[in-house]
Amino acid sequence: MQAIPEDHPLRRLFAGLVEHAFYTEVGMCDPTLTGYLSELLVDFTHIDRLRAVRNARGRDLKQIAAMMLVLADDLSSDPLERDRLMYRQIGDFTLFWAGVYPEQLRYATRQAEDVLLDYVAQGKRSYAIVSDLADEEDAPPSSLFRHLSEDFEHCLYGLGLVRRGWENGTLSGGDSSPGLLY
């Protein structure tokens, strides 16, 4: 997977939409948080990043339950780093789907593995675990993951506004302001 260049218009689009939604609509004026969410949206434009967790045979995992099984079975790497990366992916995955495409959860949770999982609870729990496993000196810092865990529902709402913004070509959910890139 090739990284999207720093000066790519998609980065500006997502940064503008996220900042507007979170600063003006949600009331969360935290550049670290909005930067992380903008990068998450950019990263998840690549399906390989969205499905970064793979089983021992290299098959990508689309269900949270399957990701958690890999976490429990993987003894090959540094346990602290493995857990931090895996729980971060679960948090990111659940935040993305529940915030940007919540209507898709009806279909995703019909899979046998995820039928009993609460994506919001799993996302909050995963980010809380990452915040406990990370240090404040890490990039991103542990405080960011604590913030994501504690304000998960606000982040879901904000990402829903971001989606409406890009669908409507507006800065917020339904206003008639001009598009971001023009």
C-alpha positions as CSV (number, residue, x, y, z in Angstrom):
1,M,0.0,0.0,0.0
2,Q,1.5,3.3,-1.0
3,A,0.9,6.2,1.4
4,I,-1.1,9.2,0.2
5,P,1.2,12.2,-0.2
6,E,1.2,14.9,2.5
7,D,0.1,17.5,0.0
8,H,-2.7,15.5,-1.5
9,P,-6.1,17.3,-1.8
10,L,-7.8,14.4,0.0
11,R,-5.9,15.3,3.2
12,R,-7.0,18.9,3.0
13,L,-10.6,17.8,2.4
14,F,-10.8,15.5,5.4
15,A,-8.9,17.9,7.6
16,G,-11.3,20.7,6.7
17,L,-14.4,18.6,7.2
18,V,-13.2,17.1,10.5
19,E,-12.1,20.5,11.9
20,H,-15.3,22.2,10.9
21,A,-17.5,19.4,12.3
22,F,-15.7,19.0,15.5
23,Y,-14.9,22.6,16.2
24,T,-18.2,24.2,15.3
25,E,-20.8,21.4,15.6
26,V,-19.5,19.0,18.2
27,G,-17.6,21.6,20.3
28,M,-14.4,19.6,20.6
29,C,-11.5,21.9,19.8
30,D,-8.6,19.5,20.1
31,P,-6.1,19.6,17.2
32,T,-4.6,16.3,18.3
33,L,-8.0,14.6,18.1
34,T,-9.0,16.2,14.8
35,G,-5.6,15.5,13.3
36,Y,-5.9,11.8,14.3
37,L,-9.4,11.5,12.9
38,S,-8.4,13.2,9.6
39,E,-5.5,10.8,9.3
40,L,-7.8,7.9,10.1
41,L,-10.1,8.8,7.3
42,V,-7.2,9.2,4.9
43,D,-5.7,5.9,5.9
44,F,-9.0,4.1,5.6
45,T,-9.4,5.2,2.0
46,H,-7.1,2.2,1.3
47,I,-8.9,-1.1,1.9
48,D,-5.6,-2.6,3.0
49,R,-5.4,-0.3,5.9
50,L,-9.0,-0.8,6.9
51,R,-8.4,-4.6,6.9
52,A,-4.9,-4.5,8.3
53,V,-5.4,-7.4,10.7
54,R,-4.8,-10.8,9.1
55,N,-4.9,-14.3,10.4
56,A,-2.0,-16.8,10.3
57,R,-2.8,-17.7,6.6
58,G,-2.7,-14.0,5.6
59,R,-6.4,-13.7,5.1
60,D,-7.8,-10.2,6.1
61,L,-10.2,-10.1,8.9
62,K,-13.4,-8.1,8.6
63,Q,-15.0,-9.0,11.9
64,I,-14.1,-7.7,15.4
65,A,-14.5,-11.2,16.9
66,A,-12.0,-12.6,14.5
67,M,-9.5,-9.8,15.3
68,M,-9.9,-10.5,19.0
69,L,-9.1,-14.2,18.4
70,V,-5.9,-13.3,16.5
71,L,-5.0,-11.1,19.5
72,A,-5.5,-14.0,21.9
73,D,-3.6,-16.5,19.7
74,D,-0.6,-14.4,18.5
75,L,2.3,-15.2,20.7
76,S,5.0,-14.4,18.2
77,S,5.6,-10.7,18.7
78,D,6.2,-8.4,21.7
79,P,2.9,-8.8,23.6
80,L,2.7,-5.1,24.7
81,E,3.3,-3.8,21.1
82,R,1.0,-6.5,19.6
83,D,-1.8,-5.6,22.0
84,R,-1.4,-1.9,21.5
85,L,-1.5,-2.2,17.7
86,M,-4.4,-4.7,17.7
87,Y,-6.6,-2.8,20.2
88,R,-5.9,0.4,18.3
89,Q,-7.0,-1.2,15.0
90,I,-10.2,-2.5,16.7
91,G,-10.9,1.0,18.1
92,D,-10.2,2.6,14.7
93,F,-12.2,0.0,12.9
94,T,-15.3,0.4,15.1
95,L,-15.1,4.2,15.2
96,F,-14.9,4.3,11.4
97,W,-17.8,2.0,10.7
98,A,-20.1,3.1,13.5
99,G,-19.4,6.8,12.8
100,V,-19.1,7.0,9.0
101,Y,-21.2,4.1,7.9
102,P,-23.5,3.1,10.8
103,E,-26.1,1.6,8.4
104,Q,-23.5,-1.0,7.3
105,L,-23.3,-2.4,10.8
106,R,-26.7,-4.1,10.3
107,Y,-25.0,-6.2,7.6
108,A,-21.6,-6.6,9.4
109,T,-23.2,-7.8,12.6
110,R,-25.2,-10.4,10.8
111,Q,-21.9,-12.3,10.5
112,A,-21.9,-15.2,13.0
113,E,-18.7,-13.9,14.8
114,D,-20.0,-10.3,15.4
115,V,-23.7,-10.8,16.0
116,L,-23.4,-10.3,19.8
117,L,-20.8,-7.6,19.7
118,D,-21.6,-4.0,20.5
119,Y,-19.3,-1.9,18.2
120,V,-19.5,1.2,20.4
121,A,-18.6,-0.7,23.6
122,Q,-15.8,-2.6,21.8
123,G,-14.4,0.7,20.4
124,K,-14.5,2.4,23.7
125,R,-12.9,-0.5,25.5
126,S,-10.2,-0.9,22.9
127,Y,-9.2,2.7,23.0
128,A,-9.2,2.6,26.9
129,I,-6.8,-0.5,26.7
130,V,-4.5,1.4,24.2
131,S,-4.4,4.4,26.5
132,D,-3.3,2.1,29.4
133,L,-0.6,0.4,27.2
134,A,0.8,3.6,25.6
135,D,2.9,6.3,27.2
136,E,2.3,10.1,26.9
137,E,5.6,10.3,25.0
138,D,4.4,7.9,22.3
139,A,3.0,9.2,19.0
140,P,0.0,9.4,19.3
141,P,0.1,9.9,23.1
142,S,-1.9,7.8,25.6
143,S,-4.1,10.8,26.4
144,L,-5.5,10.8,22.9
145,F,-6.7,7.3,23.2
146,R,-8.2,8.0,26.6
147,H,-10.0,11.0,25.0
148,L,-11.3,8.7,22.1
149,S,-12.5,6.2,24.7
150,E,-14.3,8.7,26.9
151,D,-15.8,10.7,24.1
152,F,-16.4,7.9,21.6
153,E,-20.1,8.8,21.1
154,H,-19.2,12.4,20.4
155,C,-16.6,11.2,17.8
156,L,-19.3,9.0,16.2
157,Y,-21.6,12.0,15.9
158,G,-18.8,14.2,14.5
159,L,-17.8,11.6,11.9
160,G,-21.4,11.4,10.8
161,L,-21.3,15.1,10.2
162,V,-18.1,14.7,8.2
163,R,-19.8,12.1,6.0
164,R,-22.8,14.4,5.4
165,G,-20.3,17.2,4.6
166,W,-18.6,15.2,1.9
167,E,-21.8,13.8,0.5
168,N,-23.3,17.3,0.3
169,G,-20.1,19.1,-0.7
170,T,-20.6,21.4,2.3
171,L,-18.7,22.2,5.4
172,S,-21.5,20.9,7.8
173,G,-24.3,18.5,7.6
174,G,-26.8,20.4,5.6
175,D,-26.0,24.1,5.2
176,S,-25.6,25.7,1.8
177,S,-22.0,26.9,2.3
178,P,-19.7,26.4,-0.7
179,G,-17.6,23.3,-1.0
180,L,-14.3,23.1,0.7
181,L,-11.9,22.8,-2.2
182,Y,-13.3,25.7,-4.2
